[in-house]
Amino acid sequence: MLHRASGRWKLGLLLALVTAACWATLPVALKMSLAVLDPMTLTWFRFAFAAVFMLIWLGLRRQLGDYRALHARDWRWLLAATLLLIGNYVGYLLGVQFTSPGNAQLLIQLAPLLMALGGIWIFKERYVLGQWLGLAVIASGLAFFFGDQLHGAVNAGPVYVLGSAIIGLVSVSWAAYALIQKQLLLKLDSSHIMTALYIFSALLLWPFAHPTRLFTLDGLHWSLLGYCAINTLVAYGAFAEALAHWQASRVSAILATTPLLCLAAVGLTHSLWPAAIAPEQVTAFGIFGALLVVIGSALSSLLGQTAKES
């Protein structure tokens, strides 16, 4: 039995937009946080904070007992999703550390494409002609941008290329994680899934983290760390709920708009605090590609919904 969306597409659309906004601004905060923390400690703190918050929230609602309905196979799916989520978080941080926020966020857009194809193949989600057109436009836009970034990566050196390659691998991990999570919605709601994933991830990362380094942070970096932690809750919670109410292929189309939002966030941060983060080096060729991604996303989501309603 495969999970089917609830059909509340307007709520799914809103939650997907919230997710896109969170993920667009997160790379900026992560890049600034990595100046004082290593990727493992930063990732562990985000998971630990989210785990404690969700445990308290479910405990107050007296819903912690819902896990008793899970079978051995469900726990194996949860473990697989945990490992993929850890790979996504840590790998993405390494990519941001070695490249730039905008480059990392644009390269990660391979993930929504893979997720869309996975939703069509595994969950038998249907794409009408307009959606296929949108998907083709997204792919074309990514090709334009990747070509622009590849030229910049070659000039930037091997470390930049390594970071870009890591983000490419993270895209595969992210898409697989998203599809597993969608299947888990057959047994648990999104809040219980994310709570379990946060707990497992925090425990697995604990031996590799250095919590004492947190006591050396100043007010600015504590604020950034707090934003990263809250972003974890809001973004992945909204993402999980979006999948519950809307098809994975539609959600992925909306998430493809994050590159332009991230470029805007980097530009705004640099204009306000020039020393905090470097501006993105994107040519008109790359901007054109990013615009194509947004246009393709709109075509894929809106034309698909119109066809469904007609």
Order of alpha helices (4+ residues) and beta strands (2+ residues): alpha-alpha-alpha-alpha-alpha-alpha-alpha-alpha-alpha-alpha-alpha-alpha-alpha
